[in-house]
Amino acid sequence: MMFRSVLLMLSAAGLLSAQQIKFPAAFERLAEKASETVNVTLDPQTLSFATKFLSDKKEEAEVKRIAQKLKGIYVRGFEFEKEGEYTDKDLSDIRSQLKGPEWSVIVSTRSKREISEIYLHRDGGLLILSAEPKELTIVNIMGNIDPSDLTNLSGQFGIPKVQGTPGKGARKDGKDEEE
């Protein structure tokens, strides 16, 4: 999957921290059309509270360690039954906040049917936008985080699970192992 490749490229980028963006009001309209939605808003207090439910077992302890360094996790995800439920205007409402000298695109992959973009803020910021014909996901992680830690957060706190990332079922030949 294209998103997996994007995360692998991001792993080479160094330490990141994030700035919160504002999700457009139009996202409420998208939520009404979606067959499934993800809406995660974890500010520092809520994130601290959420980590209390994680155990001290190896994998959860690692997630807890990473989460304790974060200032927030904000995820909006929409899955639709048919194509065309969101428009380029919905994406441009997010992208307009990422223009100017403070934000830069570090990864942009496009195919006929998918778009994946990663933006960094000059003072430290991270936003991931992933758009497919029937699915739209925006992930904004605030706080210092090593890109390799993104794989450990995969599937936690509403962050989409990325199959085949290092440490999460990937084999050296690039094929995913069953979990």
Secondary structure as GFF3:
##gff-version 3
##sequence-region A 1 179
A	DSSP	alpha_helix	2	10	.	.	.	ID=ss1
A	DSSP	alpha_helix	26	33	.	.	.	ID=ss2
A	DSSP	beta_strand	36	42	.	.	.	ID=ss3
A	DSSP	alpha_helix	44	51	.	.	.	ID=ss4
A	DSSP	alpha_helix	58	67	.	.	.	ID=ss5
A	DSSP	beta_strand	70	79	.	.	.	ID=ss6
A	DSSP	alpha_helix	88	95	.	.	.	ID=ss7
A	DSSP	three_ten_helix	96	98	.	.	.	ID=ss8
A	DSSP	beta_strand	103	110	.	.	.	ID=ss9
A	DSSP	beta_strand	115	121	.	.	.	ID=ss10
A	DSSP	beta_strand	125	132	.	.	.	ID=ss11
A	DSSP	beta_strand	135	143	.	.	.	ID=ss12
A	DSSP	alpha_helix	149	153	.	.	.	ID=ss13
###
